[in-house]
Amino acid sequence: MPWKYSGRILRPGKAWTDNNGTLHSALWMRYDDAWKTKYGIVWEDAAASEEPFNNKFYHGRQANGTLIPKSLTDVNAVDEDGNAINDEDGNQIVTLGLKSNAINLVKRQAADKLAPTDWMVIRLQEDSSKTLSTTVTNYRAAVRTASGTIETKITNASDLAAFMALYDTPVDSDGNPTGNAPINDWPDTI
C-alpha cells in the first residue's frame, strides 16, 4: 500500500524530512532499493481488509473486512419490518441484480450495433426494389445471435464467481488474449 518512514506515510512526489531533520527530495521515489533501505523507507502491504475491490461486483466490506457481494438476482425493496416499499403508483420497488443489469446492458449494446444498418432494413420495407447485402444481413444475424448467447451465459451463471468469470478475457500460456471475454463476445463491426 504505502511507502513509510518511521511509521509515517511518504507521499510520492512530495519532499519529506527524516528524524534527523534532513529534508529529502520530492524525487525520492526514483531512488533505488539500496538508497531506500539506507534511509529506512519500507513498503507496507495493505491488510486484506484494505485491499481494493471491484465495485462492479461488491458493495464494500463488512467491519471484519469480508467483501459484501451485490445480489445476482433482483431484490424486492422492503423496510426494516419486512414490509414492501412501494413507488408513487403503489408498485413494489425492485432493485435490479447483477444479472438483470448485465442483460439490459447487452440489449443496449446489441441495439447500438444494429442501429447503423437499421435504415437499410427500413428502406427495404418501404421500397421493395432495394436489396439488403449479404454482408449486412449476416452481420445483423450475428449480432442477434451473439446477444442471445451472452444473455444465456449471464442467466446460467450459477453464482457470483461464475458471473465474474464472464468478464475474464481468455489468454494463452504467455498471457496473450486469445479472444473476447464471454460478456463481450460480439462480431466484428462491418
C-alpha positions as CSV (number, residue, x, y, z in Angstrom):
1,M,0.0,0.0,0.0
2,P,2.2,3.0,1.1
3,W,5.9,3.7,1.4
4,K,6.6,4.5,5.0
5,Y,9.4,6.0,7.1
6,S,9.3,5.7,10.9
7,G,5.6,4.8,10.7
8,R,4.8,7.9,8.6
9,I,3.4,7.5,5.1
10,L,5.5,9.1,2.4
11,R,3.7,10.7,-0.5
12,P,5.1,10.1,-4.0
13,G,6.3,13.4,-5.5
14,K,6.5,15.1,-2.0
15,A,9.6,16.0,-0.2
16,W,10.0,14.6,3.4
17,T,12.1,15.2,6.5
18,D,13.7,12.3,8.3
19,N,14.1,12.0,12.1
20,N,17.5,13.8,12.0
21,G,15.9,16.9,10.3
22,T,17.3,16.1,6.8
23,L,15.0,17.2,4.0
24,H,14.8,14.6,1.2
25,S,13.9,15.5,-2.3
26,A,10.5,15.1,-3.8
27,L,12.2,12.7,-6.3
28,W,12.9,10.1,-3.6
29,M,10.7,7.6,-5.5
30,R,13.2,7.4,-8.2
31,Y,16.0,6.2,-5.9
32,D,16.9,2.5,-5.9
33,D,16.1,0.0,-3.2
34,A,19.5,0.3,-1.6
35,W,19.0,4.0,-1.1
36,K,15.5,3.5,0.3
37,T,16.8,0.8,2.7
38,K,19.7,3.1,3.8
39,Y,17.2,5.7,4.9
40,G,14.7,3.3,6.4
41,I,12.0,3.6,3.8
42,V,9.9,0.5,3.7
43,W,6.9,-0.7,1.6
44,E,4.0,-1.8,3.7
45,D,1.4,-4.1,2.0
46,A,-2.2,-3.3,2.8
47,A,-4.1,-5.5,5.1
48,A,-6.5,-7.8,3.2
49,S,-9.4,-5.8,4.6
50,E,-8.0,-2.6,2.9
51,E,-7.3,-4.1,-0.5
52,P,-9.2,-2.5,-3.3
53,F,-12.2,-4.4,-4.6
54,N,-14.2,-4.3,-7.8
55,N,-17.3,-2.2,-7.1
56,K,-19.0,-3.8,-10.1
57,F,-19.5,-7.0,-8.1
58,Y,-19.2,-5.8,-4.4
59,H,-20.9,-3.1,-2.3
60,G,-18.0,-2.8,0.1
61,R,-16.6,-4.5,3.1
62,Q,-18.1,-5.6,6.5
63,A,-16.3,-4.4,9.6
64,N,-14.2,-7.6,9.6
65,G,-13.0,-6.9,6.1
66,T,-15.2,-9.5,4.4
67,L,-16.5,-8.4,1.0
68,I,-20.2,-7.7,0.6
69,P,-21.3,-9.1,-2.7
70,K,-24.0,-7.5,-4.8
71,S,-27.1,-9.7,-5.5
72,L,-27.1,-11.7,-8.7
73,T,-30.9,-11.6,-8.7
74,D,-33.5,-8.8,-8.4
75,V,-34.4,-7.9,-4.9
76,N,-37.8,-6.5,-3.7
77,A,-37.3,-3.4,-1.6
78,V,-38.6,-3.8,2.0
79,D,-38.4,-1.6,5.1
80,E,-36.8,-2.7,8.4
81,D,-40.1,-4.5,9.3
82,G,-40.1,-6.5,6.1
83,N,-43.0,-4.5,4.5
84,A,-42.8,-3.7,0.8
85,I,-41.6,-0.3,-0.2
86,N,-43.8,1.0,-3.0
87,D,-43.4,3.7,-5.5
88,E,-45.9,6.5,-6.0
89,D,-48.1,4.2,-8.2
90,G,-48.3,1.5,-5.5
91,N,-45.9,-0.9,-7.2
92,Q,-43.2,-2.5,-5.1
93,I,-39.7,-1.1,-5.8
94,V,-37.3,-3.6,-7.2
95,T,-33.5,-3.3,-7.1
96,L,-32.1,-5.0,-10.2
97,G,-29.5,-7.6,-9.6
98,L,-26.2,-8.0,-11.4
99,K,-27.8,-10.4,-14.0
100,S,-30.7,-8.1,-14.9
101,N,-28.3,-5.1,-15.2
102,A,-25.9,-7.1,-17.4
103,I,-28.7,-8.4,-19.6
104,N,-30.1,-4.8,-20.0
105,L,-26.6,-3.6,-21.0
106,V,-26.3,-6.4,-23.6
107,K,-29.6,-5.5,-25.1
108,R,-28.5,-1.8,-25.4
109,Q,-25.2,-2.9,-26.9
110,A,-26.9,-5.1,-29.5
111,A,-29.3,-2.2,-30.4
112,D,-26.3,0.1,-30.7
113,K,-24.5,-2.3,-33.0
114,L,-27.7,-2.7,-35.2
115,A,-28.6,1.0,-35.3
116,P,-26.1,2.0,-38.1
117,T,-27.8,-0.5,-40.5
118,D,-31.4,-0.1,-39.4
119,W,-32.0,2.5,-42.1
120,M,-31.2,-0.2,-44.7
121,V,-33.9,-2.5,-43.3
122,I,-36.4,0.3,-43.2
123,R,-35.6,1.3,-46.7
124,L,-36.1,-2.3,-47.8
125,Q,-39.6,-2.3,-46.2
126,E,-40.6,0.9,-47.9
127,D,-39.0,0.2,-51.3
128,S,-39.1,-3.4,-52.4
129,S,-36.9,-2.7,-55.4
130,K,-33.9,-2.2,-53.0
131,T,-31.9,-5.1,-51.6
132,L,-30.0,-5.8,-48.4
133,S,-26.5,-7.0,-48.9
134,T,-25.5,-10.4,-47.6
135,T,-22.8,-8.8,-45.5
136,V,-25.3,-6.6,-43.7
137,T,-27.8,-9.5,-43.3
138,N,-25.1,-11.8,-41.9
139,Y,-23.8,-9.1,-39.6
140,R,-27.2,-8.3,-38.2
141,A,-27.9,-12.0,-37.6
142,A,-24.5,-12.5,-35.9
143,V,-25.3,-9.5,-33.6
144,R,-28.6,-11.0,-32.6
145,T,-27.1,-14.5,-32.1
146,A,-24.2,-13.0,-30.0
147,S,-26.7,-11.1,-27.9
148,G,-28.8,-14.3,-27.2
149,T,-25.6,-16.3,-26.4
150,I,-24.3,-13.6,-24.0
151,E,-27.7,-13.3,-22.3
152,T,-27.9,-17.1,-21.9
153,K,-24.4,-17.2,-20.3
154,I,-25.5,-14.4,-17.9
155,T,-28.7,-16.2,-17.0
156,N,-26.8,-19.5,-16.5
157,A,-24.2,-18.1,-14.1
158,S,-24.9,-20.2,-11.0
159,D,-23.1,-17.9,-8.5
160,L,-21.0,-14.7,-8.3
161,A,-17.8,-16.5,-9.2
162,A,-19.4,-17.8,-12.4
163,F,-20.8,-14.4,-13.2
164,M,-17.5,-12.7,-12.6
165,A,-15.8,-15.3,-14.9
166,L,-17.9,-13.9,-17.8
167,Y,-15.7,-10.7,-17.6
168,D,-12.4,-12.7,-17.9
169,T,-10.6,-12.4,-21.3
170,P,-9.2,-15.8,-22.3
171,V,-5.4,-15.9,-22.6
172,D,-2.8,-18.3,-23.8
173,S,0.1,-19.7,-21.7
174,D,2.0,-16.5,-22.3
175,G,-0.8,-14.3,-21.1
176,N,-1.8,-13.0,-24.5
177,P,-5.5,-12.6,-25.2
178,T,-7.0,-15.3,-27.4
179,G,-10.5,-13.9,-27.8
180,N,-13.0,-11.7,-26.1
181,A,-14.4,-12.1,-22.6
182,P,-17.7,-14.0,-22.8
183,I,-19.7,-10.9,-21.7
184,N,-18.2,-9.0,-24.7
185,D,-18.1,-11.6,-27.5
186,W,-19.6,-9.6,-30.3
187,P,-18.9,-10.0,-34.0
188,D,-16.6,-7.5,-35.7
189,T,-18.3,-4.4,-36.8
190,I,-18.9,-4.1,-40.6
